[in-house]
Amino acid sequence: MGRIFSGIQPTGNLHLGNYLGAVRNWVNLQNDFECLFCVVDMHAITVFQDPQELRNSTREVAAAMLASGVDPKKHIIFNQSQVPGHAELAWIFNCVARMGWLNRMTQFKEKAGKHKENASVGLYAYPNLMAADILLYKATHVPVGEDQKQHLELARDIAAKFNNDFGVPDFFPLPEPQIFGTATRVMSLKDGTKKMSKSDPSALSRINMTDDADTIVKKIRKAKSDADVLPETKDGLEGRPEAKNLLGIYAALADVTLDDVCTQFAGEGFGSFKKALAEVAVDKLGPIQNEMRRLVADPTSVDAVLRDGAERARAMAAPILAEIKDTVGFLKA
Ligand code: TYM
């Protein structure tokens, strides 16, 4: 059985892209893999977070994982900062990864913007911590949305260089990205060429997992579309980024293919399609959101899940970290 590691940052609201691109796939993978799902609070602070909001978001992301159907008894749900091995291995990887590799990371360039010298050192070294997350458990598979692909390639490069530098050819597995489904890249509702993102200043650009039914309906009604009717096949969506995104969201939520959606709505305008999309969104997300609300109102039980998960994660990481330190040449404690 392979081992999965994946993570979500507790920064701002969890949105439909996080759900369709990541969490929903995790739920489906639980039967075939041993899984660790992590709320990566240490990644979150690479950009300043208000401490109380960070605590709330950490619980909210954990609640979303639980409400979506991740089983915390069979698998491990925890927050990163409770397992010190992530930071320890990240330091070792800071010394394995090359500046040139990190300089190529597009996410750093996007997040740091024009003022690179004002970005935190943590934001720059972020991908090394991500590699440490995965390799601390020798995870073999990493289910993520498409935007994380480059970071995973870096994790593979780090694993390969460590194995090579220290003469331990099979020590770290080269983790495989699992990027699948019809929603590997959910786009903004306001601009079909931009990724749906927590940091977009427009609240109308994304559907949050905490939005109530009325808000979801309103955001879909106000979503950008175009003046044409819907095509008969998915090929007709080329050059129509907003249409492609909205139909892709429908396909993912209704669990059908993009071609199925086209067949169903061929010749119709966005007025009736958006009504159908809002219906399926409210229908599919509603039960998850209700459960999330219940869990968020009971932080003690969410904290207990995270503590239990962290304890099991620490136990799983301990022998691997001991071997890593020994391989590097650190004296035993
Ligand atoms: P984060 O918190 O930005 O996103 C969490 C997950 O959601 C996916 N995602 C999307 N998928 C489809 N469409 C979108 N618009 C969209 N936006 C986000 C992301 O691809 C991700 O799977 N660096 C990671 C967190 C992380 C991690 C890890 C992931 C830290 N350590 C180890 C995997 C393994 C991040 O910032 O994800």
Residues whose N, C-alpha, C, O or C-beta is under 5 A from the ligand:
A	BS01	TYM	F5 S6 G7 I8 Q9 G17 N18 G21 A22 V40 H43 M130 D133 V142 P143 V144 G145 E146 D147 Q148 A183 T184 R185 V186 M187 K195 M196
